Amino acid sequence: MLCPKCGGENPGNAHVCDSCNTALIKAMTSKLAIVSLVLGMLSLFLFVLAGIPAIVVGIVSLLKIRRSNGALKGKYIALAGMNVSIVFMCIFLILWSRDAPPIPNDYTLADLRSAPAEYAESFELLKTLIDEDHNIPGAPAIGLSDGDIDMIKEIRDVLEEGTAAEIAQILSHDANDIKAAWASGQKARDTIHRLNAFPEIAVLIEPIIGYKNLRLHNLIELAHLYEVYAHLQTEPNDIHAFAVELIELHSVFRKLSLNARPFIERLVCHACIEKSIISASVIVNHPRASKNTIERLARHFTSLTGEELSLHNGVLFDYLLVKNIILEVSGQSPTKKNPLFKTNSTLRVYKNSHDSWLDAIEQKKHVSMAKLPAWPSCYPFKEPNLFRNRGLLPLTYWFYNPLGSRCLSMFGFYYDKYYKKCFILQVRDDLFRIILNKRLGEGVRLKARAYSDEYIVDVEDKKIFSPGPDGEADTEDDIKLRINPQVLGWNSQEKSNEQ
């Protein structure tokens, strides 16, 4: 075989010229070189998942080409694949490391509903009802021992589910202990009287890391004491005196609910309001309660307002608290960058979720669905939705913001069940208004707020109730109040004629 370059004679099976090493057969393009180039192109989207293999495959391809004695070609293709992968990985890294811009006009402490500064003293007064040590038994700040709380719980269990005979028996048996607990709570009741003198009650807790939560659980125990004591009143004068104190307690709970900040404290306020409504219902159903007492209750136990029921302050407080935690965890301010923890993007996703909850809580049915972009402007992806997806973030976002995604999954807040509790409180308030109007001889309407068409008066079982969220009557989630049909003038025939 003649060499096309030097004309030298070579054996018929030779691949290269013995004289000048020129290839005597047509060289083939290295497949590895082509793979390197393809992987290099993909590295713009897959970063190191394609970029590193592109470089490795390119090096192997170059070595094979060099050792092939001209049988393989594609050196420049392999070099292009390696260089493209390096350039594209740099571009990818620049794009991946970009954070979203800071949130414009973000929420601040000023967005929380707060009492005017002149009522700051009320907060100090409120704290005297709170036991700072959570490990001490009972509730000494309101004068109740551990034994008092256990006794009250046992009585309340019977009041809720027991028959009339069982209720009468336990009240008779524990009457002296109930009166003693009531006397022990005198200092707390005096504090309630002083708090009620304030037009608003301040809550000055700030959403900072390590903030100290108020142990408002004490207030629930105080409300339970009122509920149990309400059943012991038999004389008109005693009933009226108790009603005056109950009105003050109810008023304090409602004022506190307006400005309570941490979410759990707002729920405690709602629970206390519900307990005071139950206690007031006991008085309204009492045959010896005077018309003056009932009318006084009617003037002060007005329908709950949307602001008193709103969870807005609690949701906003949670957002501000978690925002501070995110900034602390990321170890930076929103103006600095950390490729693994995109602070601004994390805060934007979290704020979008909380804005959606605020819209749902406030029943804004026609709000704009526009959300803060959680990606840099050059990214084509949709916004992750913690609100709708129950905290599940797309894999794309996990890859973009790994530590921020982890943080979001840890601090996701879901308020639907708590919003449902507020709605149940509204229903309970409706039932009490029906009882109150019936006792005053005013017309009543049984049209239900939800769960059924009408609230149900069960004369035989001595209760007025609404089916709960399951929509079924006479189940565990029923929302009910006890009634005294004889006192209220209710019978099965009259019930059907209510308008």
C-alpha positions, 0 to 999 in steps of 0.5 A: 500500500502506497502512502498518499503523503510520502509515496512509501511502500507499506504492507497491505494491512498497515494502518499507518505509514512506516516512514511518516506515520500518516494514517493509511485508512480513513479516521473515525470521529471519537464517539466519546468526544461527541458525548463530551460535547453533548454533556457539555451543552447539558451542563447549562441546565444540569450543572455538575451532573453533566459538567463533570462527566463532560470533562472526564469523558473529554479527557478519556476521548483525548487520550484514546485519540492520541493513542489511536495513531490517527484511527480516531479523530475529534480532538477539537470536539472533545476540547470543545465539550470540556471548555463548554462544560466549564463555561456553562457550569460557571454560567449555571453557578452564577444563575443558581447563586442569585437570590430573589430581591428583598421584599418591598414594604414587608410587614413590621411590628407596626402592622400588629394591632396594638393598644394605645401606649397609654394602656401599657400599664394594663399589660403589667397588671395582666402579667400578675395573673400569670405564673412565670414558672411553668413547672409549678403545680396548679395556678397560684397566681389566680389562687387555685391549687392543683387539687382545685383544678382537678376538682373543677375538671371533674365537675365540668366533665359531669356538667358537660355529659351528665344527667340532671341528677348526676349534676345535682349530686356532684354540685351538692357533694363539692359545694364547699370546695367550690366556694373555697376555690371561689374565695381563693380566687378573690385576688384574681377577680379583683385584678379582672375588675381593675383590668376591665377599667381599661378601654383596651388591654395591651399585649407588648410581646415582640416577635423576637427569638427566645420571646417569653410566652404568657402562660394564659392557660391560667385564664382558662382555669379561671374561666372554668372556675366561673363556669362551675361556680355559676351552677351554685347560685340559687338566690336572685341577689347572688345570681345578679352579683355573679353576673356582674363579675362574669360580665367583667371577665367576659369583657376582659377576654374580649378586649384581650382578644383584640390585641393578643399577639402570639397565635396560641394566646389568641386561641386561649382568648377565644377559649375563654370567651367560649367558657364565659358564654357557657357560664352566662347561658347557665344564668339565663336558664336559671329560673330565679335569675331576675329580668334585670340580671338577664337584661344586663347580660344582654347589654354586655354579651353582645354578638362577637365582632369579626375583629374579636374573632379574627386570627390576623394578629396571631398569623402576622405575629407568627410570620414576623417571628419566623422571619427573624428566625430565618434571618438568624438561621441564615446568619445574614441580612436580606441584602447578603447572599448565601447560595445554599440559603437564599434568604430573600426567596425563603422569606418570599415563599413564606410571606406568600403562604401567610398572605394566603392564610390571611386572605382565607381567614378574613374571607376575602373571596376576590383578592388578587392571586398575584404573589411575590416572585420567589425566583430571580426574574430570569427564572421561568418557573412557577411560584411554589405554593405552601398554602395549597400544597400543604408545605410540599415544595417542588424538587426544582425549588429544593435544588435551587434553595436547599437550606431555605426549603428545609427551613420552610418545611420546618416552619410551615403553619397551617391554620385551617383547623384553628379557623374552624375553631373560630367558626365554632365559637361563632356558632356557639355565640349564635346559640347563646343569642337565641337562648337570651332572646327567648328568655327575654320574650323576643322573637328568635330565628333558628336559621343556622350559620353553617353545617345545617339549615337550622339550629336544633332545639331538643326539648327532650334532651334539654339542649340547643345545638348545631351539627358540627363540621361532619354535618351529622346531628347527635355526634361528638362534634355537635356544638351545643348549649344546655337549655331549661325548656320550662324557663325559656318557654320552649316546647316541641310544638312551639319550636316548630313555629319559631321564625 
